Amino acid sequence: MSSKIFENLTVIDIYIENKYQKILRCKGKISGEEYLVNILFDKSLFKKEELIVLKEEFDLVEKVEETEKAVYIITRHDVYEDIYEHIQKNKITLSNQINYATLILEKINKIKYLPLEVISSAVQSNNIKVDQNNKLIFTGLIILSDDKLVSYGQILKDIANLLHIIFDGNEISNDKISKEIPPDIQKIIVKCLEERYVTFDEVLKDLKSSKIYRLINPEREEGRKIHSVRTNLKKRKMKFKIKKSALVLGIIALMLLPFAAISIGKMIKLNKETKVTMNEEITIDDLEDKSETQENNIFDQYDIVDKESDDTYDDEELLSYFDEEIINSLGETNVASISEEKFFRGSYSLKVSIPEGKNNDFLIGLVDLNNEKFDYLKNRNVDISMWINSNQTQDAVITLELTNKDKILSKVSKKIYIIKDNWTLYNLNINTDAGEYIKIYITSEKASDIWIDSFSVEILK
């Protein structure tokens, strides 16, 4: 063993040992933190540049070192939940499911030139963790199988199983795919199982070109159409009466998820009922026609667009959360500004520019509980959501602060993970008892530009 590698570590026990590797569980002599030292005996497994990729692309890899006899990879052995365990314990929103699937497939594409044994380890559910802020953690722990040989087809099957866990909460059992999973995702899973993808890029491309992905991450033109549905619902206060059909419920839930903050007074009758047999085995032939039909018609089923509506509504809605007259009267020093550079809906958004080395709170929104638009939120537990984009991938914090006559009554914060150049929905809730204003702040230590758009509010109780 290399004495330099272990000079600051104390070996506790052997974590795994086989003819290809030995993994030692260690503890830092000074820090007391746990580490895994992965000793890979076959140095030919990696090229020099691939060892650098290991350090750059995996969150818990602390050090990679090559000696004359082996490759040493030191990873933090932090106590994070496996993604499988996390999803079984917690109710995951469709937005988070799409986000998790996207991040995992993007990670696979970043490491696609590494040995298949490494990629296979990366996509095992016990090597993908979720931290306390629901952020995915890729451990970088490489565990070689007894025969060491891993095929491309096996990795596709691993991806299929991982997607099944994310969208259903369970692994694939007896080659059956749950019909609780959205059809677009079912189709990707089946294509993985049947090894119909030539490259990993094609899997990611299928996901990002699917209707379900674009409903959660709408591009501008599709966003306008979704906005029209949302505006129409709010203006007309229609009521949907949904029959208990698994497929219909799934589609309605999909459409309404991003708009949970809208108050719906009446509901439209949906008379079409489709029988779905749960836990029935699905093949690619079953999905081709159904998924294609859904992709073509998913908007048509809700085509109740007000033809006279335009993007002005979203801009007016945004400004109702950014009353400059009130904000100026509060004496805030760090305040967002209106920007036309990027927007989720409408024609502009709010922007903050965070300088290097600063982590100040920036005021990005305000809910005036005395305003007739928001007075129904008084003495309630409310959930506030917003769409956020940035020119840098980074951690940030959203804070809601309830105030009355310059006195802070309560404050809640939530750490978020912002993906570069990607509009993502974030939310948190607060009780409004005795409050006058809800101030909305964002904080980040990374020098960056952040855009905020499309605030919504929902009463929880």
Secondary structure, DSSP 8 states (H G I E B T S, - for coil): --TTTTTTEEEEEEEEE-SSEEEEEEEETTT--EEEEEEES-GGG--HHHHHHHHHH-TTEEEEEE-SS-EEEEEE----EEHHHHHHHS---HHHHHHHHHHHHHHHHHSTTS-HHHHHHHTSGGGEEE-TTS-EEE-------SS----HHHHHHHHHHHHHHHHHSS--BTTB--TTS-HHHHHHHHHHHTT--SSHHHHHHHHHTSHHHHHHS--HHHHHHHHHHHHHHHHHT-B-B--S-HHHHHHHHHHHGGGTTS----B-B--------TT----HHHHHHHHHHHHHHTTGGG----TT--THHHHHHHHTT--HHHHHHTT-SSB-EEESS--SSSS-EEEEEE-TT----EEEEEEETTSTTTGGGTTSEEEEEEEEEESS-EEEEEEEEEEETTEEEEEEEEEEEE-TT--EEEEEEEE-TT-SEEEEEEE-SS-EEEEEEEEEEEE--
